[in-house]
Each structure stands twice: as structure tokens, then as C-alpha cells.
Amino acid sequence: MKPTLGVALGAGSARGLAHLGALKAFEEEGIEIDYLGGTSMGSVIGGFYAAGLSLNRLERLAIHLKWEHLTDITVPRKGLIAGNKVKEFFELLTHRKNFEDLNLPFVAVAADIEKGEEVVIKEGLVADGIRASMSIPGVYVPYELDGRVLVDGAVLNRVPVTPVREMGADIVVGVEVSYNVINGTKVNNIFDVIINSIDIMQQEIAEHKNTGADILIIPEVGHIPTTGLDQAEECIKLGYQATKESIPKIKKLIEEWSLDEASQQRR
């Protein structure tokens, strides 16, 4: 009996483009993903992939993507960026699909800023879930959904291993891009202040809180700035390399699980 495999894609802004390389390695190796979850940029990549976008198309998009495509500056009351522009972008690329219409079971993780609770979004419009999950506090205006005020899921859960396991995954592989972050970025504006502060907090969390993944893939992307969309190709390449190196461990874990299950059934 073959185990079900879940993949949890972590937060990390531009560094999260490494997830494209990770998914590419899974496809090349013929390792089927049964469940997918994402936080922040992980939810963006995961949502697009679950909606059926090919990795070739997503990679081309990432290489040409600029922050101006995703930003609509607003009067700073709850955030600097209104988020309407990025929501339209998400709707376009997910073809306005609902979660139940996706090619692959997927969840997006956000945080309720008023109640301090993790929110796992698995119903309704996928674009709503992604928009909520990547609402960086202070940068994007929090997203109101089903009576909740939601911000970036990384506030509480940077790599959503538990939500993916709860979907039914026997084995969960996490992809962590918030680890070993080098903080030497020049602070030139308010965006840098907010994002660098979050980077420092995420680094501290990454060092002291285990994700609970059966296997954790950590691409070496700490040197890439949070806003470094211009380094998309390098980021994708590093995600691919790190995942390729972990493939033997993943295949071994799948094989061992299958053998254990077969042994138990014979008893």
C-alpha cells in the first residue's frame, strides 16, 4: 500500500519562489503529491499549482514579475498596500476557482489578527484564501473573510505541516525558506523596516520551533532579499537543487512506510 504524500510550502516572500523548483523536482522524479498546503508565498505558489497552472508557465511568470504588478498604494490606515490589485491577479491565475474545484486538494493558512488564532482556509474562492494568507502585517491591508480579519499565516505557522497532515497525508514534506536568513539588507523605506523586522522574527522562530515535518527541505536562499523578485531564477534553481538532494530520503521514507503497512496487514 502506498502512503499519501502531503507537501507544506512555507512563507518567505520572494524566497518562496524556491517552491517552484521544489515542485519541479517532485514532477521530474514522478513523486505524486496528494495534498498541498501553503502559508504566505507558499500559499500563492501552492494555490496556482493546485489550480492547474504548469510549472513552466509559473516559472516564466516569476522571472518577469515585478512588485509594481502586485501593489496599489493606499492611505496607510491598516496597511500600506490595499491589495485589490494582487487579489485580481490571484483571481486571474486561479481562474476564479473554488477550493473544491482544484486539481489537487489544497489549503491556505492565515492568522486572525484580532483573536490570535490560526485559520485554515479550505472553502470558497481560492483567490480569497491566498490573499488572506499573504497579507504581511503593516504592508498589505488585512483581508476580511467570513467575519474574520486575517493577516499573513506566517505570524503563527510558517510551514503548515499540521494542516496538511490533517487533510489526510500519511507523510508530510515541508519546504522551509525562512531559515538561515542573512540580515544585511539596507533599510531605505518603510517597507524595508517592516519586512526586515518580520525576517528577523521568522529567523528566530525557525531556529527554535520544529515544523513537525517528516522531512524538511531547506533551500539555501537566505541571502536573497525578501523583495528580491529579480533573483527569481536563482531562487527557483536553489529550491530545485535542495529538493533533488532530498529525493532519496523521501523515496526511502515512502518505501519504509509501505513495507511497514504491508507487514501490519499480514499480522
Backbone bond lengths (Angstrom), bond angles and torsions (degrees), N, CA, C in turn:
res aa  C-N    CA-C-N  psi(-1)  N-CA   C-N-CA  omega(-1)  CA-C   N-CA-C  phi
1 M - - - 1.476 - - 1.515 109.42 -
2 K 1.307 116.02 132.35 1.460 121.35 -178.66 1.538 110.73 -89.87
3 P 1.329 117.89 134.60 1.470 119.73 178.87 1.526 111.26 -74.13
4 T 1.325 115.96 155.82 1.458 119.80 172.78 1.524 108.15 -83.57
5 L 1.317 115.52 140.40 1.460 121.32 -175.71 1.521 110.85 -113.17
6 G 1.314 115.91 129.00 1.454 121.55 175.06 1.517 110.61 -114.31
7 V 1.322 116.43 147.43 1.465 121.59 177.41 1.521 108.42 -125.25
8 A 1.337 116.13 128.15 1.466 122.58 179.33 1.526 109.04 -110.40
9 L 1.320 116.30 116.07 1.459 122.26 -177.50 1.528 110.11 -97.33
10 G 1.327 116.52 123.73 1.451 121.23 -172.72 1.518 115.64 -86.45
11 A 1.336 114.06 173.82 1.457 122.77 179.42 1.523 110.50 -77.89
12 G 1.348 115.94 162.63 1.458 118.65 177.03 1.512 115.38 159.80
13 S 1.335 117.71 15.77 1.473 122.01 -179.43 1.524 110.30 49.81
14 A 1.336 118.57 -128.75 1.463 120.55 -175.29 1.526 111.96 -59.74
15 R 1.318 117.25 -30.46 1.466 120.05 178.97 1.526 111.52 -62.80
16 G 1.325 116.05 -23.68 1.458 120.88 179.65 1.514 113.54 -65.18
17 L 1.340 117.66 -11.91 1.460 119.67 175.45 1.525 110.82 -65.03
18 A 1.331 116.80 -16.41 1.462 120.84 174.60 1.527 110.98 -60.13
19 H 1.326 117.43 -23.23 1.460 120.92 178.76 1.532 111.40 -61.36
20 L 1.316 117.01 -31.32 1.467 119.91 177.88 1.524 110.37 -62.28
21 G 1.329 116.28 -41.60 1.458 120.43 177.19 1.515 111.69 -65.29
22 A 1.333 116.45 -38.12 1.463 120.55 178.79 1.525 110.78 -63.12
23 L 1.324 116.48 -46.56 1.470 120.71 -179.94 1.529 111.26 -65.02
24 K 1.332 115.93 -34.88 1.468 120.36 177.35 1.527 110.63 -62.25
25 A 1.321 116.56 -41.75 1.468 120.76 179.38 1.531 110.71 -64.53
26 F 1.330 117.52 -41.14 1.462 120.71 177.00 1.525 110.66 -59.83
27 E 1.330 116.66 -45.51 1.466 120.55 -179.65 1.521 110.95 -62.53
28 E 1.329 117.01 -45.76 1.466 121.17 -178.95 1.527 111.88 -60.05
29 E 1.311 116.38 -36.92 1.462 121.08 -177.13 1.528 112.14 -85.56
30 G 1.333 116.58 -2.52 1.458 120.41 179.26 1.514 113.59 69.60
31 I 1.328 116.59 25.39 1.466 121.17 178.67 1.529 108.39 -90.74
32 E 1.316 115.45 113.61 1.463 120.54 -175.53 1.527 111.34 -80.82
33 I 1.320 115.22 131.62 1.465 121.60 176.58 1.526 108.17 -94.27
34 D 1.326 116.42 126.58 1.465 121.01 -179.11 1.524 112.70 -95.71
35 Y 1.341 116.34 -31.29 1.463 121.38 -179.15 1.527 108.96 -139.79
36 L 1.326 115.45 144.07 1.462 120.52 -176.66 1.520 109.47 -137.29
37 G 1.323 115.78 137.62 1.463 120.56 176.52 1.507 109.95 -139.77
38 G 1.330 116.72 154.93 1.451 119.36 -179.00 1.512 113.06 -149.40
39 T 1.323 114.09 150.17 1.461 122.05 172.76 1.514 107.85 -119.59
40 S 1.341 116.99 134.21 1.462 122.80 175.45 1.532 110.81 56.57
41 M 1.342 118.96 -122.80 1.461 119.60 179.41 1.528 111.00 -62.09
42 G 1.324 116.74 -29.09 1.462 119.98 174.85 1.515 111.99 -61.59
43 S 1.332 116.86 -34.38 1.467 120.37 178.13 1.528 110.71 -72.89
44 V 1.322 116.72 -32.69 1.469 120.39 178.19 1.528 109.72 -64.99
45 I 1.342 116.02 -53.51 1.462 120.70 -179.73 1.530 110.49 -63.09
46 G 1.324 116.50 -44.82 1.457 120.74 -179.45 1.516 112.62 -63.39
47 G 1.330 116.69 -42.20 1.461 120.74 179.81 1.513 112.32 -64.29
48 F 1.329 116.80 -42.51 1.462 120.84 178.32 1.530 110.76 -63.50
49 Y 1.334 115.35 -44.35 1.469 120.36 -178.13 1.534 110.67 -65.98
50 A 1.322 116.85 -43.40 1.465 121.15 179.49 1.527 111.73 -65.47
51 A 1.341 116.10 -27.08 1.462 120.84 179.47 1.525 112.09 -77.47
52 G 1.344 116.65 -8.39 1.458 119.78 175.34 1.508 115.95 107.25
53 L 1.333 118.27 4.36 1.463 119.34 178.26 1.528 109.94 -71.26
54 S 1.323 116.75 135.33 1.455 120.65 -179.56 1.519 109.99 -72.30
55 L 1.322 116.13 152.58 1.461 120.19 179.22 1.516 111.38 -66.27
56 N 1.318 118.10 -32.31 1.472 120.40 176.97 1.519 110.56 -61.92
57 R 1.314 116.41 -43.56 1.466 120.04 179.21 1.520 110.93 -66.96
58 L 1.332 116.14 -42.67 1.464 119.77 -179.91 1.524 111.52 -64.67
59 E 1.333 116.51 -36.64 1.460 119.62 179.14 1.528 110.77 -67.35
60 R 1.322 116.85 -42.63 1.475 119.99 177.27 1.522 110.75 -62.08
61 L 1.326 115.86 -40.85 1.465 121.04 178.68 1.517 110.65 -62.66
62 A 1.328 116.94 -45.63 1.466 121.72 -177.88 1.519 111.39 -61.42
63 I 1.325 116.93 -39.84 1.462 121.42 -177.35 1.526 111.62 -66.39
64 H 1.325 116.58 -30.97 1.467 120.48 -177.85 1.529 113.58 -100.49
65 L 1.333 116.93 -0.21 1.466 120.64 -176.23 1.531 111.59 -75.27
66 K 1.321 116.14 136.84 1.466 122.89 176.57 1.528 108.24 -123.35
67 W 1.340 115.94 153.76 1.460 119.24 -178.80 1.521 112.21 -62.05
68 E 1.339 117.12 -29.48 1.473 119.13 179.43 1.526 112.60 -64.57
69 H 1.359 116.16 -20.21 1.465 119.22 176.05 1.524 111.13 -71.80
70 L 1.330 116.80 -17.80 1.462 121.17 -171.50 1.521 113.39 -117.02
71 T 1.316 118.13 2.27 1.465 119.93 -173.19 1.527 112.65 -120.44
72 D 1.311 115.38 138.46 1.455 123.25 171.13 1.531 106.74 -137.19
73 I 1.318 114.69 96.43 1.466 121.08 -175.38 1.522 110.42 -60.81
74 T 1.345 115.40 137.81 1.453 120.93 -179.70 1.524 109.51 -129.51
75 V 1.324 116.57 171.31 1.459 120.67 174.01 1.522 107.43 -65.09
76 P 1.353 118.25 122.11 1.469 120.50 -171.08 1.523 113.77 -72.47
77 R 1.346 114.97 90.15 1.467 120.48 174.38 1.531 109.88 -103.68
78 K 1.339 115.81 -52.67 1.464 120.35 175.93 1.523 112.26 -118.71
79 G 1.302 116.71 -5.44 1.455 121.34 -179.57 1.513 109.73 -177.87
80 L 1.331 116.33 159.66 1.464 120.82 -178.07 1.519 112.86 -81.74
81 I 1.338 116.38 -26.46 1.459 121.77 -177.12 1.525 108.70 -117.99
82 A 1.337 116.10 127.35 1.458 120.56 -176.23 1.524 112.08 -63.99
83 G 1.327 116.72 -40.33 1.457 120.55 177.51 1.511 114.87 92.39
84 N 1.336 117.80 0.79 1.470 119.91 178.91 1.531 111.41 -68.58
85 K 1.323 114.99 -37.21 1.464 120.89 -178.69 1.526 110.88 -65.49
86 V 1.316 116.12 -45.52 1.465 119.91 -179.04 1.535 110.95 -69.55
87 K 1.332 116.67 -32.10 1.471 120.08 177.46 1.534 109.87 -64.83
88 E 1.331 117.52 -42.05 1.465 120.94 177.13 1.529 110.68 -62.64
89 F 1.326 115.56 -38.36 1.470 121.82 177.96 1.529 109.88 -61.83
90 F 1.327 116.30 -43.60 1.463 120.77 179.60 1.528 111.44 -66.36
91 E 1.319 116.52 -40.45 1.461 120.41 179.15 1.525 110.73 -62.60
92 L 1.325 115.76 -40.55 1.460 120.61 -179.30 1.531 111.07 -63.16
93 L 1.327 116.10 -48.22 1.464 119.62 -173.80 1.535 113.26 -78.28
94 T 1.314 117.78 -21.17 1.469 119.48 175.94 1.526 111.21 -96.43
95 H 1.336 116.10 4.21 1.474 122.26 178.82 1.528 111.33 57.10
96 R 1.328 115.64 31.51 1.462 122.58 179.43 1.540 112.22 54.46
97 K 1.305 115.73 33.89 1.460 119.86 179.53 1.525 111.05 -76.42
98 N 1.333 115.27 149.75 1.450 121.96 168.48 1.527 108.26 -88.24
99 F 1.323 116.77 163.24 1.461 120.38 -178.25 1.525 112.05 -56.79
100 E 1.336 116.54 -38.48 1.469 119.41 -177.45 1.522 112.91 -71.32
101 D 1.343 117.22 -11.60 1.466 120.80 -179.55 1.526 113.29 -96.47
102 L 1.323 117.25 -0.45 1.461 121.07 -175.58 1.526 112.15 -71.05
103 N 1.332 115.75 155.33 1.464 121.81 178.09 1.522 111.73 -71.37
104 L 1.331 115.94 -22.52 1.456 122.31 -174.66 1.527 108.32 -140.00
105 P 1.335 118.70 132.13 1.472 120.28 178.09 1.531 110.76 -55.93
106 F 1.346 115.43 129.02 1.468 120.83 -171.62 1.516 110.35 -144.90
107 V 1.344 116.08 143.75 1.461 121.41 172.61 1.524 109.36 -132.02
108 A 1.327 115.59 148.19 1.465 122.28 175.26 1.525 107.89 -114.28
109 V 1.337 116.40 140.71 1.461 120.51 -176.53 1.530 110.50 -112.00
110 A 1.323 115.51 128.21 1.464 122.61 177.56 1.529 108.66 -126.97
111 A 1.334 116.07 -179.87 1.462 120.87 177.79 1.526 109.44 -129.96
112 D 1.317 116.30 133.60 1.469 121.94 175.88 1.529 107.16 -78.67
113 I 1.327 116.88 110.55 1.462 121.72 -173.41 1.529 112.25 -71.94
114 E 1.323 117.07 -20.26 1.462 120.40 -179.62 1.531 112.23 -88.64
115 K 1.332 116.95 -33.98 1.461 120.95 -176.28 1.522 113.28 -104.75
116 G 1.328 117.05 -10.36 1.450 120.12 -179.05 1.513 113.50 67.24
117 E 1.334 116.05 34.28 1.458 121.32 -176.63 1.525 111.49 -115.39
118 E 1.322 115.55 145.70 1.466 120.78 171.36 1.525 108.51 -73.03
119 V 1.321 116.35 138.66 1.462 121.38 178.98 1.518 108.55 -124.74
120 V 1.315 116.47 118.80 1.461 122.05 177.80 1.522 107.70 -97.15
121 I 1.320 116.11 115.88 1.466 121.42 -175.97 1.526 109.18 -99.15
122 K 1.323 115.89 120.04 1.463 120.94 -177.08 1.527 113.17 -140.21
123 E 1.329 116.22 10.68 1.462 121.58 178.37 1.517 109.56 -135.69
124 G 1.333 115.68 159.87 1.455 120.67 178.22 1.515 112.69 85.17
125 L 1.330 115.33 -159.26 1.454 122.09 -176.83 1.528 110.19 -73.76
126 V 1.325 116.33 127.69 1.465 120.79 -178.96 1.528 110.62 -59.43
127 A 1.317 117.16 -39.81 1.470 121.53 -179.01 1.526 110.97 -59.46
128 D 1.333 117.60 -34.31 1.467 120.97 177.03 1.530 110.10 -64.53
129 G 1.334 115.37 -44.69 1.457 119.45 -178.98 1.511 112.72 -63.31
130 I 1.327 116.29 -42.65 1.462 120.55 179.52 1.520 110.62 -65.94
131 R 1.317 115.96 -44.22 1.472 120.83 -178.90 1.527 110.81 -60.09
132 A 1.330 116.53 -40.28 1.461 120.24 178.32 1.518 110.96 -68.02
133 S 1.323 116.75 -43.98 1.459 122.15 -173.88 1.523 113.43 -65.28
134 M 1.363 116.83 -28.20 1.474 119.06 -176.11 1.533 112.67 -105.77
135 S 1.313 117.40 19.49 1.467 121.23 -178.14 1.528 110.82 -79.60
136 I 1.318 116.46 81.09 1.462 122.32 -178.27 1.533 109.00 -57.61
137 P 1.335 118.27 121.79 1.470 120.48 -177.40 1.524 112.64 -56.29
138 G 1.325 115.27 130.78 1.458 120.86 179.62 1.511 113.63 87.65
139 V 1.333 116.61 -24.39 1.468 120.54 179.28 1.528 109.42 -94.82
140 Y 1.328 116.01 -62.98 1.468 120.12 177.07 1.526 110.05 -94.65
141 V 1.310 116.68 141.74 1.467 121.61 174.10 1.530 107.75 -60.29
142 P 1.344 118.19 132.56 1.466 120.03 177.77 1.524 110.86 -53.71
143 Y 1.331 115.60 150.10 1.465 120.23 -176.03 1.518 109.91 -102.54
144 E 1.304 116.26 126.19 1.459 120.71 -179.89 1.521 109.48 -91.38
145 L 1.334 115.20 122.51 1.467 120.88 -176.52 1.526 109.27 -145.35
146 D 1.315 115.92 124.99 1.470 122.23 178.92 1.523 112.49 52.23
147 G 1.325 115.85 41.79 1.459 120.78 176.28 1.515 114.79 80.09
148 R 1.310 117.64 4.69 1.466 121.87 178.90 1.523 110.58 -110.77
149 V 1.334 116.03 152.08 1.465 121.90 175.24 1.530 106.15 -105.82
150 L 1.329 116.14 110.75 1.459 121.62 -168.11 1.522 113.61 -111.40
151 V 1.334 114.52 142.39 1.461 121.27 175.45 1.530 108.54 -129.56
152 D 1.323 114.54 -178.87 1.459 123.45 -178.30 1.536 111.87 -46.43
153 G 1.339 115.64 126.95 1.452 120.75 -178.93 1.514 114.18 -62.72
154 A 1.348 116.87 -20.06 1.467 120.45 -179.18 1.525 112.45 -64.90
155 V 1.325 117.23 -16.16 1.464 120.51 176.22 1.531 110.22 -57.10
156 L 1.342 116.32 -33.98 1.465 120.85 -178.21 1.526 113.82 -119.66
157 N 1.307 117.73 -28.50 1.471 120.14 -173.10 1.519 110.43 -149.40
158 R 1.326 116.11 94.51 1.463 119.55 -173.38 1.529 113.56 -74.23
159 V 1.344 117.94 -29.77 1.469 122.63 176.56 1.529 106.97 -128.55
160 P 1.328 118.62 105.25 1.470 121.69 -167.74 1.528 114.90 -77.82
161 V 1.335 115.70 63.78 1.462 121.05 -177.60 1.529 111.33 -67.34
162 T 1.331 117.41 -48.57 1.463 120.43 -176.92 1.529 112.85 -60.89
163 P 1.353 119.76 -46.11 1.464 119.15 176.69 1.525 113.28 -58.11
164 V 1.340 117.08 -36.49 1.469 120.11 179.03 1.528 110.31 -70.29
165 R 1.321 116.82 -40.34 1.465 120.01 177.71 1.528 110.69 -63.42
166 E 1.328 116.22 -37.73 1.460 120.69 179.91 1.530 112.71 -69.74
167 M 1.338 116.60 -17.45 1.467 120.18 175.26 1.525 110.78 -71.49
168 G 1.341 116.54 -20.96 1.450 120.54 179.60 1.510 114.35 127.68
169 A 1.333 118.02 7.59 1.462 121.18 -178.53 1.518 111.48 -72.82
170 D 1.336 115.93 130.58 1.461 120.66 175.47 1.524 110.94 -77.81
171 I 1.320 115.84 -36.80 1.464 122.80 178.60 1.520 107.78 -125.16
172 V 1.328 117.32 135.45 1.469 120.87 178.48 1.530 109.88 -123.26
173 V 1.321 114.99 125.37 1.461 122.33 174.58 1.523 107.87 -104.22
174 G 1.314 116.98 125.90 1.459 121.26 177.73 1.516 110.63 -101.88
175 V 1.325 116.09 147.66 1.468 121.60 174.40 1.525 106.86 -120.00
176 E 1.328 116.11 112.09 1.467 124.06 -172.80 1.528 109.93 -108.15
177 V 1.330 116.12 115.46 1.472 119.82 -179.88 1.526 112.37 -113.86
178 S 1.329 117.25 7.00 1.471 121.14 179.19 1.514 112.12 -98.24
179 Y 1.329 116.72 5.31 1.459 120.61 -174.03 1.530 110.92 -95.16
180 N 1.347 115.09 148.45 1.468 121.69 176.96 1.525 112.17 57.95
181 V 1.321 115.69 41.99 1.466 121.56 -179.97 1.525 109.69 -77.65
182 I 1.301 115.77 129.14 1.463 121.47 178.18 1.525 108.38 -91.49
183 N 1.306 116.77 115.53 1.467 120.40 -176.91 1.522 110.74 -98.48
184 G 1.329 115.46 84.91 1.446 120.38 176.83 1.514 110.23 -130.58
185 T 1.349 114.66 17.49 1.457 120.62 -176.55 1.527 110.84 -73.83
186 K 1.325 115.92 134.71 1.462 121.01 176.39 1.526 109.90 -67.13
187 V 1.316 115.76 138.71 1.462 121.02 177.92 1.516 108.32 -97.55
188 N 1.349 115.00 108.79 1.462 120.40 -175.54 1.528 113.36 -112.13
189 N 1.331 117.08 -19.04 1.458 119.35 -176.71 1.529 109.66 -155.57
190 I 1.320 115.62 -179.42 1.468 120.23 -175.67 1.522 111.61 -66.28
191 F 1.338 117.62 -30.65 1.459 120.56 177.17 1.529 109.82 -61.83
192 D 1.335 115.74 -44.10 1.467 120.47 179.28 1.526 111.08 -62.27
193 V 1.325 116.45 -40.59 1.465 120.66 179.93 1.529 110.22 -60.10
194 I 1.328 116.35 -49.82 1.472 120.64 -176.99 1.521 110.75 -66.34
195 I 1.329 116.79 -50.19 1.465 120.46 -173.27 1.525 111.13 -69.66
196 N 1.339 118.22 -39.10 1.470 119.77 176.86 1.522 110.99 -63.14
197 S 1.338 116.69 -38.38 1.463 120.69 178.24 1.525 110.53 -62.26
198 I 1.336 116.09 -43.04 1.465 120.63 179.14 1.527 110.19 -65.67
199 D 1.337 116.62 -39.61 1.467 121.15 177.36 1.527 110.91 -56.44
200 I 1.329 115.73 -46.64 1.467 120.63 -178.16 1.525 110.33 -63.39
201 M 1.341 117.03 -43.26 1.465 120.68 178.60 1.522 111.29 -64.06
202 Q 1.345 116.23 -42.48 1.457 120.54 -179.78 1.524 111.53 -63.52
203 Q 1.337 116.19 -38.35 1.456 120.49 177.99 1.531 110.28 -60.95
204 E 1.315 116.17 -44.28 1.461 121.01 -179.92 1.527 110.81 -62.86
205 I 1.334 116.44 -42.95 1.466 121.03 179.30 1.526 110.46 -64.47
206 A 1.335 115.48 -43.37 1.468 120.42 -178.22 1.516 111.90 -60.24
207 E 1.331 116.90 -34.00 1.461 120.90 -177.39 1.533 113.13 -78.24
208 H 1.326 116.41 -22.43 1.467 118.60 -172.31 1.530 115.15 -119.47
209 K 1.321 117.91 -3.50 1.463 119.55 -178.75 1.520 110.08 -126.99
210 N 1.327 115.85 115.82 1.456 121.72 178.75 1.524 110.27 -70.16
211 T 1.327 116.93 137.47 1.466 120.43 -178.26 1.517 112.34 -75.37
212 G 1.339 116.79 -24.01 1.457 120.33 -177.20 1.515 113.68 85.44
213 A 1.332 117.43 7.35 1.464 121.17 179.16 1.522 110.31 -71.82
214 D 1.329 116.45 148.36 1.463 121.00 174.82 1.529 109.92 -67.99
215 I 1.309 115.75 -38.01 1.462 122.45 173.44 1.522 107.15 -137.88
216 L 1.317 117.04 131.68 1.463 121.69 179.57 1.525 109.59 -114.46
217 I 1.312 115.79 120.32 1.463 122.17 177.90 1.519 107.93 -95.89
218 I 1.339 116.29 127.49 1.469 120.69 -177.61 1.534 109.48 -124.05
219 P 1.322 117.88 90.47 1.463 119.88 176.43 1.529 110.69 -62.59
220 E 1.318 116.95 144.52 1.469 121.95 -178.43 1.529 110.23 -82.77
221 V 1.334 115.48 73.34 1.472 120.70 -175.94 1.523 112.23 -115.60
222 G 1.338 116.81 14.20 1.460 120.43 -176.55 1.512 114.25 -62.38
223 H 1.335 117.54 -23.13 1.463 121.05 -178.81 1.521 112.43 -82.01
224 I 1.323 117.26 -10.40 1.464 121.04 -178.55 1.527 109.24 -85.56
225 P 1.330 118.08 125.93 1.475 120.45 -178.85 1.525 111.60 -60.54
226 T 1.315 115.95 152.68 1.458 121.00 178.35 1.516 111.55 -56.20
227 T 1.333 116.38 -33.32 1.468 120.88 -178.40 1.528 112.03 -97.55
228 G 1.331 117.61 14.84 1.467 121.31 -172.17 1.510 115.63 -81.17
229 L 1.321 117.88 55.54 1.463 120.45 177.15 1.529 111.91 -61.52
230 D 1.340 117.05 -24.78 1.459 120.31 179.54 1.535 112.01 -70.52
231 Q 1.331 117.31 -8.22 1.458 121.63 177.76 1.527 111.17 -107.91
232 A 1.329 115.03 29.13 1.464 121.14 -176.20 1.521 112.29 -58.80
233 E 1.329 117.46 -44.99 1.471 120.37 -177.16 1.520 111.51 -60.32
234 E 1.329 116.19 -44.32 1.464 120.28 179.17 1.518 110.81 -64.07
235 C 1.321 115.68 -41.99 1.465 121.26 -178.48 1.531 110.72 -62.03
236 I 1.317 116.70 -45.42 1.464 122.15 179.38 1.525 110.16 -62.82
237 K 1.324 115.69 -42.93 1.470 121.04 -179.98 1.527 111.12 -61.24
238 L 1.325 117.05 -42.68 1.459 121.09 -179.02 1.530 111.57 -68.40
239 G 1.329 116.37 -35.71 1.463 120.24 175.61 1.516 111.54 -64.98
240 Y 1.320 115.26 -39.24 1.468 121.75 178.68 1.531 110.18 -65.43
241 Q 1.327 116.74 -47.29 1.466 120.96 -178.11 1.525 111.92 -61.90
242 A 1.323 115.94 -45.81 1.468 119.95 -178.65 1.527 111.23 -63.01
243 T 1.322 116.63 -38.45 1.464 120.35 -179.87 1.519 111.09 -71.26
244 K 1.328 116.59 -41.15 1.471 120.58 177.22 1.526 110.30 -57.03
245 E 1.326 116.40 -40.77 1.469 120.70 179.70 1.528 111.80 -66.19
246 S 1.339 116.39 -26.55 1.471 120.57 -178.38 1.527 113.00 -91.48
247 I 1.324 117.81 -10.00 1.471 121.53 -176.58 1.532 112.56 -56.09
248 P 1.349 119.79 -45.57 1.473 118.34 179.11 1.526 112.87 -57.92
249 K 1.335 117.17 -39.14 1.467 120.64 178.94 1.532 110.73 -66.48
250 I 1.335 115.88 -39.54 1.466 120.19 179.93 1.522 110.46 -65.42
251 K 1.334 116.51 -45.58 1.465 120.50 179.85 1.527 111.23 -64.04
252 K 1.322 116.22 -38.07 1.462 120.44 178.81 1.524 110.85 -65.31
253 L 1.336 116.14 -41.54 1.463 120.63 179.53 1.526 110.75 -64.39
254 I 1.335 116.46 -41.68 1.466 121.07 177.84 1.534 110.20 -62.10
255 E 1.328 115.97 -43.78 1.462 120.89 -179.64 1.530 111.20 -64.92
256 E 1.318 116.88 -44.12 1.457 120.58 179.94 1.517 111.50 -63.80
257 W 1.329 116.29 -39.87 1.472 120.39 178.49 1.517 109.95 -62.25
258 S 1.330 116.71 -43.62 1.465 121.63 -179.17 1.525 111.03 -63.75
259 L 1.338 116.59 -41.62 1.459 120.90 179.29 1.524 111.38 -65.76
260 D 1.322 116.24 -42.08 1.467 120.73 178.36 1.522 111.15 -62.57
261 E 1.328 115.49 -41.94 1.465 120.16 -179.33 1.522 110.35 -65.58
262 A 1.343 115.80 -42.20 1.465 119.82 179.47 1.530 110.45 -64.59
263 S 1.324 116.17 -39.26 1.472 121.00 179.54 1.529 111.34 -63.16
264 Q 1.328 115.83 -41.59 1.467 120.54 -179.40 1.527 111.21 -67.15
265 Q 1.328 116.57 -34.95 1.466 120.22 -179.37 1.532 111.59 -70.62
266 R 1.339 116.56 -26.35 1.468 119.74 -179.94 1.527 112.57 -79.14
267 R 1.339 115.59 -16.63 1.457 118.55 -177.98 1.533 111.99 -75.51
